[in-house]
Amino acid sequence: MAGFNLCPSMRKYIIAILACLALACSCKRIDPEPEVPQLPVTFTNTSGDWVLVTWKGEDMGAVPVYVRLKDRRFSLWQSVGSMYPVNYTGDYNLYEEEGLGMVIRGIYDYTYEYWSHKYCVTSLTATTMEWTSLDDPTDVSLYERTDSFPEE
């Protein structure tokens, strides 16, 4: 059988094509993360005990903040800016604001002052809830459901 002779430039093209084919075949296909189903933002779906896990992109593990939402009432347990944990209570409401979606807003018992911000509930799944302040888009709070709400 006669030898197979190719000119040097042709060999380079064939080697390059074979290398590309080998690389393409060796790449592992990366499947996208399955999308977590979003829940409608309702009193029923937001009801429960939540712990703040990140605020403005920062991990909140060292300074726990807990929120209980139930029957249009909230209980906020936190030690932010205080040496000892403080529990605040009050009423909250969910309503739709045109162009923004569902908004959550609360008013404290005893002082009758509103929360510092109104928040758009930008994401709600079975295990997480994200709030974004309407007047400060960098103020994003990510909550996770919890079974360990502090004793009141």
DSSP file (Angstrom, degrees, kcal/mol; ACC not computed):
  #  RESIDUE AA STRUCTURE BP1 BP2  ACC     N-H-->O    O-->H-N    N-H-->O    O-->H-N    TCO  KAPPA ALPHA  PHI   PSI    X-CA   Y-CA   Z-CA
    1    1 A M              0   0    0      0, 0.0     2,-0.1     0, 0.0     0, 0.0   0.000 360.0 360.0 360.0 133.6    0.0    0.0    0.0
    2    2 A A        -     0   0    0      1,-0.1     2,-0.0     0, 0.0     0, 0.0  -0.414 360.0-100.9 -75.4 149.3    1.4    3.3   -1.0
    3    3 A G        -     0   0    0     -2,-0.1     2,-0.8     1,-0.1    -1,-0.1  -0.270  29.2-119.9 -67.6 155.1    2.1    6.0    1.7
    4    4 A F        -     0   0    0      2,-0.0     2,-0.5    -2,-0.0    -1,-0.1  -0.865  33.1-168.8-100.5 107.4   -0.3    8.8    2.3
    5    5 A N        +     0   0    0     -2,-0.8     2,-0.4     0, 0.0     0, 0.0  -0.852   8.7 177.2-105.3 128.5    1.6   12.0    1.6
    6    6 A L        -     0   0    0     -2,-0.5    -2,-0.0     2,-0.0     5,-0.0  -0.937  35.8-106.6-122.7 149.6    0.2   15.4    2.5
    7    7 A C    >>  -     0   0    0     -2,-0.4     4,-1.9     1,-0.1     3,-0.6  -0.433  37.5-109.1 -70.0 153.5    1.8   18.7    2.2
    8    8 A P  H 3> S+     0   0    0      0, 0.0     4,-1.7     0, 0.0    -1,-0.1   0.841 117.7  52.2 -55.8 -38.8    2.9   20.3    5.5
    9    9 A S  H 3> S+     0   0    0      1,-0.2     4,-1.5     2,-0.2     5,-0.1   0.869 108.2  51.6 -68.5 -33.7    0.2   23.0    5.5
   10   10 A M  H <> S+     0   0    0     -3,-0.6     4,-2.2     1,-0.2    -1,-0.2   0.879 105.8  55.3 -67.9 -38.2   -2.5   20.4    5.0
   11   11 A R  H  X S+     0   0    0     -4,-1.9     4,-2.7     1,-0.2     5,-0.2   0.901 104.5  54.1 -60.3 -41.5   -1.2   18.4    7.9
   12   12 A K  H  X S+     0   0    0     -4,-1.7     4,-2.5     1,-0.2    -1,-0.2   0.908 109.3  47.9 -60.8 -42.5   -1.5   21.4   10.2
   13   13 A Y  H  X S+     0   0    0     -4,-1.5     4,-2.5     2,-0.2    -1,-0.2   0.911 112.7  47.8 -65.2 -42.3   -5.2   21.9    9.2
   14   14 A I  H  X S+     0   0    0     -4,-2.2     4,-2.6     2,-0.2    -2,-0.2   0.913 112.9  48.2 -66.2 -42.0   -6.0   18.2    9.7
   15   15 A I  H  X S+     0   0    0     -4,-2.7     4,-2.5     2,-0.2    -2,-0.2   0.911 112.1  49.9 -64.5 -41.9   -4.3   18.2   13.1
   16   16 A A  H  X S+     0   0    0     -4,-2.5     4,-2.2    -5,-0.2    -2,-0.2   0.910 111.9  47.8 -63.5 -41.8   -6.1   21.4   14.1
   17   17 A I  H  X S+     0   0    0     -4,-2.5     4,-2.3     2,-0.2    -2,-0.2   0.919 112.8  48.3 -65.2 -43.8   -9.5   19.9   13.1
   18   18 A L  H  X S+     0   0    0     -4,-2.6     4,-2.5     2,-0.2    -2,-0.2   0.887 110.8  51.2 -64.1 -38.6   -8.8   16.6   15.0
   19   19 A A  H  X S+     0   0    0     -4,-2.5     4,-2.4     2,-0.2    -1,-0.2   0.913 110.5  48.9 -64.3 -42.4   -7.8   18.6   18.1
   20   20 A C  H  X S+     0   0    0     -4,-2.2     4,-2.6     2,-0.2    -2,-0.2   0.904 111.8  49.0 -64.0 -41.1  -11.0   20.6   17.9
   21   21 A L  H  X S+     0   0    0     -4,-2.3     4,-2.2     2,-0.2    -2,-0.2   0.912 111.6  49.0 -64.1 -42.6  -13.1   17.4   17.5
   22   22 A A  H  X S+     0   0    0     -4,-2.5     4,-1.6     2,-0.2    -2,-0.2   0.910 113.0  47.7 -63.7 -41.5  -11.3   15.8   20.5
   23   23 A L  H  X S+     0   0    0     -4,-2.4     4,-1.1     1,-0.2    -2,-0.2   0.912 111.8  49.4 -65.2 -43.2  -11.8   18.9   22.6
   24   24 A A  H  < S+     0   0    0     -4,-2.6     3,-0.2     1,-0.2    -1,-0.2   0.876 113.0  47.0 -64.7 -37.5  -15.5   19.1   21.7
   25   25 A C  H  < S+     0   0    0     -4,-2.2    -1,-0.2     1,-0.2    -2,-0.2   0.792 110.7  52.3 -74.5 -27.4  -16.1   15.4   22.4
   26   26 A S  H  < S+     0   0    0     -4,-1.6     2,-0.2    -5,-0.2    -1,-0.2   0.660  84.6 103.8 -85.5 -14.6  -14.2   15.6   25.8
   27   27 A C  S  < S-     0   0    0     -4,-1.1     2,-0.5    -3,-0.2    -3,-0.0  -0.474  70.1-133.2 -70.5 133.5  -16.2   18.6   27.1
   28   28 A K        -     0   0    0     -2,-0.2     2,-0.3     1,-0.0    -2,-0.1  -0.732  22.4-117.6 -86.8 132.6  -18.8   17.6   29.7
   29   29 A R        -     0   0    0     -2,-0.5     2,-0.7     1,-0.1    -1,-0.0  -0.518  23.8-145.4 -70.6 130.6  -22.2   19.2   29.1
   30   30 A I        -     0   0    0     -2,-0.3    -1,-0.1     0, 0.0    -3,-0.0  -0.883   9.5-149.2-102.2 116.1  -23.2   21.4   31.9
   31   31 A D        -     0   0    0     -2,-0.7     2,-0.0     1,-0.1     0, 0.0  -0.627  24.1-110.7 -81.8 140.1  -26.9   21.4   32.6
   32   32 A P        -     0   0    0      0, 0.0    -1,-0.1     0, 0.0     3,-0.1  -0.331  41.7 -90.3 -66.8 153.4  -28.4   24.6   34.0
   33   33 A E        -     0   0    0      1,-0.1     2,-0.1     3,-0.0     3,-0.0  -0.381  49.8-104.1 -60.2 136.8  -29.5   24.6   37.6
   34   34 A P        -     0   0    0      0, 0.0     2,-0.3     0, 0.0    -1,-0.1  -0.438  39.9-110.7 -64.4 138.1  -33.2   23.6   37.8
   35   35 A E        -     0   0    0     -2,-0.1     3,-0.0    -3,-0.1     0, 0.0  -0.529  25.7-128.4 -73.7 130.9  -35.3   26.7   38.4
   36   36 A V        -     0   0    0     -2,-0.3     2,-0.1     1,-0.1    -1,-0.1  -0.663  31.8-110.0 -80.0 128.0  -36.9   26.8   41.8
   37   37 A P        -     0   0    0      0, 0.0    89,-0.4     0, 0.0     2,-0.3  -0.351  28.5-133.8 -64.6 133.3  -40.7   27.3   41.5
   38   38 A Q        -     0   0    0     87,-0.1    87,-0.2    -2,-0.1    85,-0.0  -0.634  15.1-141.9 -84.0 142.4  -41.8   30.8   42.7
   39   39 A L        -     0   0    0     85,-3.5    85,-0.1    -2,-0.3     2,-0.1  -0.740  26.8 -99.8 -99.5 151.2  -44.9   31.0   44.9
   40   40 A P        -     0   0    0      0, 0.0     2,-1.1     0, 0.0     5,-0.2  -0.487  41.5-112.0 -65.1 141.9  -47.5   33.7   44.7
   41   41 A V        +     0   0    0     -2,-0.1     2,-0.3    80,-0.1    62,-0.1  -0.675  62.6 141.5 -82.0 102.2  -46.9   36.3   47.4
   42   42 A T     >  -     0   0    0     -2,-1.1     4,-1.9     1,-0.1     5,-0.2  -0.857  66.8-104.3-133.8 167.1  -49.8   35.9   49.7
   43   43 A F  H  > S+     0   0    0     -2,-0.3     4,-1.1     1,-0.2    28,-0.1   0.889 121.8  51.2 -60.2 -38.6  -50.4   35.9   53.5
   44   44 A T  H  4 S+     0   0    0      1,-0.2     3,-0.3     2,-0.2    -1,-0.2   0.934 111.4  45.2 -65.1 -47.1  -50.6   32.1   53.5
   45   45 A N  H  4 S+     0   0    0      1,-0.2    -1,-0.2    -5,-0.2    -2,-0.2   0.762 116.8  44.6 -72.9 -24.8  -47.3   31.6   51.5
   46   46 A T  H  < S+     0   0    0     -4,-1.9    -1,-0.2    78,-0.0    23,-0.2   0.606  88.0 112.8 -91.5 -12.5  -45.3   34.1   53.6
   47   47 A S     <  +     0   0    0     -4,-1.1     2,-0.3    -3,-0.3    23,-0.2  -0.337  54.0  57.0 -63.1 136.3  -46.7   32.9   56.9
   48   48 A G  E    S-A   69   0A   0     21,-2.9    21,-2.6     2,-0.0     2,-0.4  -0.857  88.9 -47.0 140.0-172.4  -44.1   31.3   59.1
   49   49 A D  E     -A   68   0A   0     97,-0.4    97,-2.1    -2,-0.3     2,-0.3  -0.835  51.9-176.9-101.7 133.7  -40.8   31.7   60.9
   50   50 A W  E     -AB  67 145A   0     17,-2.8    17,-2.7    -2,-0.4     2,-0.4  -0.950  16.2-153.6-131.9 146.7  -37.9   33.2   59.0
   51   51 A V  E     -AB  66 144A   0     93,-2.7    93,-2.4    -2,-0.3     2,-0.5  -0.980  25.7-121.6-120.2 136.2  -34.2   33.9   59.7
   52   52 A L  E     + B   0 143A   0     13,-2.9    13,-0.4    -2,-0.4    91,-0.2  -0.646  33.8 171.9 -76.3 120.1  -32.3   36.6   57.9
   53   53 A V  E     +     0   0A   0     89,-2.9     7,-2.6    -2,-0.5     2,-0.4   0.793  65.0  16.2-102.0 -35.5  -29.3   35.0   56.2
   54   54 A T  E     -CB  59 142A   0     88,-1.4    88,-2.7     5,-0.2     2,-0.4  -0.999  57.3-175.0-139.0 145.0  -28.0   37.9   54.1
   55   55 A W  E >  S-CB  58 141A   0      3,-2.3     3,-1.9    -2,-0.4    86,-0.2  -0.979  80.1 -11.4-138.5 123.0  -28.5   41.6   54.2
   56   56 A K  T 3  S-     0   0    0     84,-2.5    85,-0.1    -2,-0.4     3,-0.1   0.845 130.7 -55.6  53.4  36.7  -27.0   43.9   51.5
   57   57 A G  T 3  S+     0   0    0     83,-0.5     2,-0.4     1,-0.3    -1,-0.3   0.429 113.1 120.3  81.4  -0.8  -24.9   41.0   50.4
   58   58 A E  E <   -C   55   0A   0     -3,-1.9    -3,-2.3     1,-0.0    -1,-0.3  -0.793  69.0-113.8-101.5 139.6  -23.4   40.4   53.9
   59   59 A D  E     -C   54   0A   0     -2,-0.4     3,-0.3    -5,-0.2    -5,-0.2  -0.509  21.3-162.6 -68.2 132.4  -23.8   37.1   55.8
   60   60 A M    >   +     0   0    0     -7,-2.6     3,-1.1    -2,-0.2    -6,-0.1   0.206  53.5 116.9-102.4  14.2  -25.9   37.6   58.9
   61   61 A G  T 3  S+     0   0    0     -8,-0.3    -1,-0.2     1,-0.3    -7,-0.1   0.828  77.0  47.4 -53.0 -38.8  -24.8   34.4   60.7
   62   62 A A  T 3  S+     0   0    0     -3,-0.3    -1,-0.3     1,-0.3    -2,-0.1   0.716 116.8  43.3 -79.1 -20.4  -23.2   36.3   63.7
   63   63 A V  S <  S-     0   0    0     -3,-1.1    -1,-0.3    -4,-0.1    17,-0.1  -0.763  86.1-154.4-125.5  83.6  -26.1   38.7   64.2
   64   64 A P        -     0   0    0      0, 0.0    15,-0.7     0, 0.0     2,-0.4  -0.313  12.3-174.2 -67.2 139.9  -29.3   36.6   64.0
   65   65 A V  E     - D   0  78A   0    -13,-0.4   -13,-2.9    13,-0.2     2,-0.4  -0.996   5.5-169.8-131.2 125.0  -32.5   38.3   63.0
   66   66 A Y  E     -AD  51  77A   0     11,-3.0    11,-2.5    -2,-0.4     2,-0.4  -0.911   5.1-169.0-118.1 143.6  -35.8   36.4   63.1
   67   67 A V  E     -AD  50  76A   0    -17,-2.7   -17,-2.8    -2,-0.4     2,-0.5  -0.998   4.8-163.8-132.0 130.1  -39.2   37.3   61.7
   68   68 A R  E     -AD  49  75A   0      7,-2.5     7,-1.7    -2,-0.4     2,-0.5  -0.968   6.8-170.3-111.0 125.2  -42.4   35.5   62.4
   69   69 A L  E     +AD  48  74A   0    -21,-2.6   -21,-2.9    -2,-0.5     2,-0.3  -0.970  23.2 143.9-115.9 119.7  -45.3   36.4   60.1
   70   70 A K  E >   - D   0  73A   0      3,-2.7     3,-1.9    -2,-0.5   -26,-0.1  -0.934  64.3  -6.9-160.0 130.9  -48.7   35.1   61.1
   71   71 A D  T 3  S-     0   0    0     -2,-0.3     3,-0.1     1,-0.3   -27,-0.0   0.859 125.2 -57.0  52.6  42.4  -52.3   36.3   60.9
   72   72 A R  T 3  S+     0   0    0      1,-0.2    20,-1.9   -29,-0.1     2,-0.3   0.681 118.3 110.9  63.0  20.2  -51.1   39.7   59.6
   73   73 A R  E <   -DE  70  91A   0     -3,-1.9    -3,-2.7    18,-0.2     2,-0.3  -0.903  51.6-157.1-118.4 149.9  -49.0   40.1   62.7
   74   74 A F  E     -DE  69  90A   0     16,-2.7    16,-1.7    -2,-0.3     2,-0.4  -0.945  10.0-163.8-126.2 152.7  -45.2   40.1   62.9
   75   75 A S  E     -DE  68  89A   0     -7,-1.7    -7,-2.5    -2,-0.3     2,-0.6  -0.984  11.9-165.4-130.8 120.8  -42.7   39.4   65.6
   76   76 A L  E     -DE  67  88A   0     12,-3.5    12,-3.1    -2,-0.4     2,-0.5  -0.939   4.2-173.2-113.6 118.0  -39.2   40.6   65.0
   77   77 A W  E     +DE  66  87A   0    -11,-2.5   -11,-3.0    -2,-0.6     2,-0.3  -0.952  24.4 141.4-113.8 119.5  -36.4   39.3   67.2
   78   78 A Q  E     -DE  65  86A   0      8,-2.5     8,-3.6    -2,-0.5   -13,-0.2  -0.975  46.2-157.4-153.1 163.0  -33.0   40.9   66.7
   79   79 A S    >   +     0   0    0    -15,-0.7     3,-1.5    -2,-0.3     2,-0.4   0.034  46.6 139.6-129.2  24.4  -29.9   42.1   68.4
   80   80 A V  T 3  S-     0   0    0      1,-0.3     3,-0.1   -16,-0.1    -2,-0.1  -0.574  83.4   0.0 -70.7 123.5  -28.7   44.5   65.6
   81   81 A G  T 3  S+     0   0    0     -2,-0.4     2,-0.3     1,-0.2    -1,-0.3   0.647 121.5  89.2  73.3  14.8  -27.4   47.7   67.3
   82   82 A S  S <  S-     0   0    0     -3,-1.5    -1,-0.2     1,-0.1     4,-0.1  -0.994  71.7-139.0-143.5 147.3  -28.1   46.3   70.8
   83   83 A M  S    S+     0   0    0     -2,-0.3    -1,-0.1    -3,-0.1    -2,-0.0   0.832  94.0  43.8 -73.1 -31.2  -26.2   44.2   73.3
   84   84 A Y  S    S-     0   0    0     -3,-0.1    -6,-0.1    -4,-0.1     2,-0.0  -0.847  98.3 -96.3-115.4 150.0  -29.2   42.1   74.1
   85   85 A P        -     0   0    0      0, 0.0     2,-0.4     0, 0.0    -6,-0.3  -0.349  38.8-158.5 -62.9 142.9  -31.9   40.7   71.8
   86   86 A V  E     -E   78   0A   0     -8,-3.6    -8,-2.5    -4,-0.1     2,-0.5  -0.962   5.9-148.2-125.2 141.1  -35.0   42.8   71.4
   87   87 A N  E     -E   77   0A   0     -2,-0.4     2,-0.4   -10,-0.2   -10,-0.2  -0.951  14.6-174.2-113.9 122.4  -38.4   41.6   70.3
   88   88 A Y  E     -E   76   0A   0    -12,-3.1   -12,-3.5    -2,-0.5     2,-0.3  -0.878   4.4-171.1-110.7 145.7  -40.6   44.0   68.4
   89   89 A T  E     +E   75   0A   0     -2,-0.4    20,-3.0   -14,-0.2     2,-0.3  -0.880  20.4 117.6-130.9 164.8  -44.2   43.2   67.4
   90   90 A G  E     -EF  74 108A   0    -16,-1.7   -16,-2.7    -2,-0.3     2,-0.3  -0.990  54.5 -61.7 169.0-166.1  -46.8   44.8   65.2
   91   91 A D  E     -EF  73 107A   0     16,-1.8    16,-2.7    -2,-0.3     2,-0.3  -0.770  39.0-167.9-106.6 152.5  -49.0   44.5   62.2
   92   92 A Y  E     - F   0 106A   0    -20,-1.9     2,-0.3    -2,-0.3    14,-0.2  -0.953   3.1-157.4-136.8 160.9  -48.0   44.0   58.6
   93   93 A N  E     - F   0 105A   0     12,-2.6    12,-2.0    -2,-0.3     2,-0.4  -0.976   7.2-151.8-137.0 149.8  -49.7   44.2   55.3
   94   94 A L  E     + F   0 104A   0     -2,-0.3     2,-0.3    10,-0.2    10,-0.2  -0.981  28.5 157.8-117.0 133.3  -49.1   42.8   51.8
   95   95 A Y  E     - F   0 103A   0      8,-2.1     8,-3.5    -2,-0.4     2,-0.5  -0.990  40.9-107.6-152.6 157.3  -50.5   44.7   48.8
   96   96 A E  E     - F   0 102A   0     -2,-0.3     2,-0.5     6,-0.2     6,-0.2  -0.747  25.6-162.6 -90.8 129.5  -49.8   45.0   45.1
   97   97 A E  E >>  - F   0 101A   0      4,-3.0     3,-2.5    -2,-0.5     4,-2.1  -0.958  33.3-105.8-112.1 124.0  -48.1   48.2   43.9
   98   98 A E  T 34 S+     0   0    0     -2,-0.5     4,-0.0     1,-0.3    -2,-0.0  -0.158 101.6   7.5 -53.7 130.4  -48.4   48.8   40.2
   99   99 A G  T 34 S+     0   0    0      1,-0.1    -1,-0.3     0, 0.0    -3,-0.0   0.291 127.3  61.8  82.8  -9.4  -45.2   48.1   38.3
  100  100 A L  T <4 S-     0   0    0     -3,-2.5     2,-0.3     1,-0.3    -2,-0.2   0.720  89.7-137.6-115.1 -35.2  -43.5   46.7   41.3
  101  101 A G  E  <  +F   97   0A   0     -4,-2.1    -4,-3.0    19,-0.1     2,-0.4  -0.824  59.6   0.4 107.0-151.1  -45.4   43.6   42.4
  102  102 A M  E     -F   96   0A   0     19,-0.4    19,-2.8    -2,-0.3     2,-0.4  -0.606  64.7-162.7 -84.4 132.8  -46.2   42.7   46.0
  103  103 A V  E     -FG  95 120A   0     -8,-3.5    -8,-2.1    -2,-0.4     2,-0.4  -0.892   6.0-154.0-116.2 141.7  -45.1   45.0   48.7
  104  104 A I  E     +FG  94 119A   0     15,-3.1    15,-2.3    -2,-0.4     2,-0.3  -0.955  19.1 169.8-115.9 136.3  -44.8   44.2   52.5
  105  105 A R  E     -F   93   0A   0    -12,-2.0   -12,-2.6    -2,-0.4     2,-0.3  -0.997  10.2-164.4-145.7 142.0  -45.0   47.0   55.1
  106  106 A G  E     -F   92   0A   0     11,-0.4     9,-2.4    -2,-0.3     2,-0.4  -0.872  11.6-153.6-129.1 161.2  -45.3   46.9   58.8
  107  107 A I  E     -FH  91 114A   0    -16,-2.7   -16,-1.8    -2,-0.3     7,-0.2  -1.000  26.2-124.0-133.5 133.0  -46.2   49.2   61.7
  108  108 A Y  E  >  -F   90   0A   0      5,-2.9     4,-1.3    -2,-0.4   -18,-0.3  -0.451  20.4-118.6 -78.4 144.3  -44.8   48.6   65.2
  109  109 A D  T  4 S+     0   0    0    -20,-3.0     2,-2.4     1,-0.2     4,-0.2  -0.375  95.1  17.2 -66.5 158.9  -47.0   48.2   68.3
  110  110 A Y  T  4 S+     0   0    0      1,-0.2    -1,-0.2     2,-0.1   -20,-0.1  -0.229 130.3  45.8  73.6 -48.9  -46.6   50.8   71.1
  111  111 A T  T  4 S-     0   0    0     -2,-2.4    -1,-0.2     2,-0.1    -2,-0.2   0.712  88.0-147.6 -94.7 -21.4  -44.8   53.4   68.9
  112  112 A Y     <  +     0   0    0     -4,-1.3     2,-0.3     1,-0.2    -3,-0.1   0.789  48.3 143.1  56.5  30.2  -47.2   53.2   65.9
  113  113 A E        -     0   0    0     -4,-0.2    -5,-2.9    -5,-0.1    -1,-0.2  -0.784  50.2-120.8 -98.1 144.5  -44.3   53.9   63.6
  114  114 A Y  B     -H  107   0A   0     -2,-0.3    -7,-0.3    -7,-0.2     4,-0.1  -0.377  39.5 -85.9 -75.2 159.8  -43.9   52.3   60.2
  115  115 A W        -     0   0    0     -9,-2.4    -1,-0.1     2,-0.1     3,-0.0  -0.199  44.8-105.9 -54.4 158.9  -40.9   50.2   59.3
  116  116 A S  S    S+     0   0    0     -3,-0.1     2,-0.3     1,-0.0    -1,-0.1   0.805  99.7  20.8 -59.8 -30.0  -38.0   52.2   58.0
  117  117 A H        -     0   0    0     17,-0.0     2,-0.4   -11,-0.0   -11,-0.4  -0.927  69.3-127.6-136.6 158.1  -38.7   50.9   54.5
  118  118 A K        -     0   0    0     -2,-0.3    16,-2.7   -13,-0.1     2,-0.4  -0.873  36.6-149.5 -96.3 143.6  -41.4   49.4   52.3
  119  119 A Y  E     -GI 104 133A   0    -15,-2.3   -15,-3.1    -2,-0.4     2,-0.5  -0.940  12.0-140.1-122.9 138.3  -40.1   46.2   50.7
  120  120 A C  E     -GI 103 132A   0     12,-3.0    12,-2.3    -2,-0.4     2,-1.3  -0.820  24.2-130.7 -86.9 129.3  -41.0   44.5   47.4
  121  121 A V  E     + I   0 131A   0    -19,-2.8   -19,-0.4    -2,-0.5    10,-0.2  -0.703  33.5 176.5 -81.4  97.5  -41.1   40.8   47.8
  122  122 A T  E     +     0   0A   0      8,-1.4     2,-0.3    -2,-1.3    -1,-0.2   0.641  62.0  15.9 -84.0 -16.0  -38.9   40.0   44.9
  123  123 A S  E     + I   0 130A   0      7,-1.2     7,-2.8    -3,-0.1     2,-0.3  -0.958  57.9 177.4-157.6 138.4  -38.7   36.2   45.3
  124  124 A L  E     + I   0 129A   0     -2,-0.3   -85,-3.5     5,-0.2     5,-0.2  -0.917  11.8 159.7-145.9 117.2  -40.7   33.7   47.3
  125  125 A T        -     0   0    0      3,-3.0   -87,-0.1    -2,-0.3    -2,-0.0  -0.628  59.2 -87.6-119.5-176.6  -40.1   29.9   47.2
  126  126 A A  S    S+     0   0    0    -89,-0.4     3,-0.1    -2,-0.2   -88,-0.1   0.766 127.2  22.7 -64.3 -23.7  -41.1   27.2   49.7
  127  127 A T  S    S+     0   0    0      1,-0.1    18,-2.2    17,-0.1     2,-0.3   0.559 120.8  47.1-122.0 -12.4  -37.8   27.8   51.6
  128  128 A T  E     - J   0 144A   0     16,-0.2    -3,-3.0   -78,-0.1     2,-0.3  -0.943  49.3-171.1-135.0 155.7  -36.6   31.4   50.9
  129  129 A M  E     -IJ 124 143A   0     14,-2.2    14,-3.3    -2,-0.3     2,-0.5  -0.984   9.3-159.5-144.5 132.6  -38.0   34.9   50.6
  130  130 A E  E     -IJ 123 142A   0     -7,-2.8    -8,-1.4    -2,-0.3    -7,-1.2  -0.953   4.3-168.1-119.2 131.8  -36.2   38.0   49.3
  131  131 A W  E     -IJ 121 141A   0     10,-2.7    10,-2.8    -2,-0.5     2,-0.4  -0.937   1.5-166.6-115.5 138.9  -37.2   41.6   50.1
  132  132 A T  E     -IJ 120 140A   0    -12,-2.3   -12,-3.0    -2,-0.4     8,-0.2  -0.994  27.3-118.3-125.5 126.5  -35.8   44.6   48.3
  133  133 A S  E     -I  119   0A   0      6,-2.4     3,-0.3     3,-0.5   -14,-0.2  -0.343  14.2-140.3 -61.6 137.2  -36.3   48.1   49.7
  134  134 A L  S    S+     0   0    0    -16,-2.7    -1,-0.1     1,-0.2   -15,-0.1   0.808 101.8  38.5 -69.7 -29.1  -38.4   50.4   47.5
  135  135 A D  S    S+     0   0    0    -17,-0.4    -1,-0.2     1,-0.2    -2,-0.1   0.467 123.7  37.6-103.0  -1.0  -36.2   53.4   48.2
  136  136 A D    >   -     0   0    0     -3,-0.3     3,-2.3     3,-0.2    -3,-0.5  -0.715  60.3-169.9-148.7  93.8  -32.8   51.7   48.3
  137  137 A P  T 3  S+     0   0    0      0, 0.0    -1,-0.1     0, 0.0    -3,-0.1   0.627  87.9  63.0 -64.4 -11.5  -32.3   48.8   45.7
  138  138 A T  T 3  S+     0   0    0      1,-0.1     2,-1.6    -6,-0.1   -82,-0.0   0.624  81.3  88.6 -83.3 -12.6  -29.0   47.8   47.5
  139  139 A D    <   +     0   0    0     -3,-2.3    -6,-2.4    -6,-0.2     2,-0.5  -0.646  58.5 158.2 -87.2  84.2  -31.0   47.0   50.6
  140  140 A V  E     - J   0 132A   0     -2,-1.6   -84,-2.5    -8,-0.2   -83,-0.5  -0.942  22.4-165.4-113.7 127.6  -31.8   43.4   49.8
  141  141 A S  E     -BJ  55 131A   0    -10,-2.8   -10,-2.7    -2,-0.5     2,-0.6  -0.955   2.9-161.6-116.0 127.5  -32.7   40.9   52.6
  142  142 A L  E     -BJ  54 130A   0    -88,-2.7   -89,-2.9    -2,-0.5   -88,-1.4  -0.944  12.0-171.7-111.0 121.1  -32.7   37.2   52.0
  143  143 A Y  E     -BJ  52 129A   0    -14,-3.3   -14,-2.2    -2,-0.6     2,-0.4  -0.815   8.1-159.4-109.6 149.1  -34.7   35.1   54.5
  144  144 A E  E     -BJ  51 128A   0    -93,-2.4   -93,-2.7    -2,-0.3   -16,-0.2  -0.961  31.1-103.5-122.4 146.5  -34.8   31.3   54.9
  145  145 A R  E     -B   50   0A   0    -18,-2.2     2,-0.3    -2,-0.4   -95,-0.3  -0.366  44.5-169.2 -62.7 147.2  -37.6   29.4   56.7
  146  146 A T        -     0   0    0    -97,-2.1   -97,-0.4     1,-0.1     3,-0.2  -0.970  33.6-156.7-140.5 154.3  -36.5   28.2   60.1
  147  147 A D  S    S+     0   0    0     -2,-0.3     2,-0.2     1,-0.1    -1,-0.1   0.301  84.9  73.9-105.2   5.0  -37.8   25.8   62.8
  148  148 A S        +     0   0    0    -99,-0.1    -1,-0.1     3,-0.0     3,-0.1  -0.458  55.6 165.8-123.4  61.3  -35.9   27.6   65.6
  149  149 A F        -     0   0    0     -2,-0.2     3,-0.1    -3,-0.2   -98,-0.1  -0.576  45.0-105.7 -72.3 136.0  -37.6   30.9   66.4
  150  150 A P        -     0   0    0      0, 0.0     2,-0.1     0, 0.0    -1,-0.1  -0.208  37.4 -96.8 -62.4 152.3  -36.2   32.3   69.7
  151  151 A E              0   0    0      1,-0.1    -3,-0.0    -3,-0.1     0, 0.0  -0.453 360.0 360.0 -67.6 141.7  -38.4   32.1   72.8
  152  152 A E              0   0    0     -2,-0.1    -1,-0.1    -3,-0.1   -65,-0.1   0.443 360.0 360.0 -92.1 360.0  -40.3   35.4   73.4
